C-alpha cells in the first residue's frame, strides 16, 4: 500500500472517530453508554474470531 493511501486511511479513521464522538455528545448519549457499546462490540468480535 502506498504511503499516501496509508496516511489517508489513518486520517479517515481519525475523522470517523471524531464524528462519532461528536454525534454521540450532540444527541445526548451518555459517554458511559457509548463506552459500553464499544466494549461489547469488541468482545463479540473477539469471541467470534477465537471460535474459528
N, C-alpha and C positions, 0 to 999 in steps of 0.2 A: 504494500500500500504506500503510495507516495506521501511524503511528509505533509504536503498541503492538504490532502484528504484527511489524514490523521488529525491534524490540528483543527480542521473544520468540524470533524466529528466530535472532538473534545468540546469545542465551542458550542455546538448544538446541544450536547448533553447538559452542559452548564446552564445554557439558556432554558432548556426544558425544565430543569430542576428549579430554577428561579421562578419560572412562570407557574409551576405547580404550587410552590410555596406562596406566591403572591395571590393566586386564586383561592387557596385554602384560607389565608388570612382575610381576604376580601369577603369571602362568603360566610365567614364566621365559624368555620370548622375549628374546634379546639386543636391545638398543636399535638396534644396527647393522643387524640383520635387518629390524626394523620400518622403519628409515630407508630401506633398500634397496628394500623393497616399496613404500613410499610414492613414492619417486623413480621406480621402474619404472612404477607406475600413472600417474603424472603424465606421463611421457614417452609412454606408449602412448596416453593420451587426447589429448595434444597432436598426435601424429602422425596419429591418426585424424581430427582436426579439420582439420589442414592439408591432408590429402588430398582434402577435399571442395571 
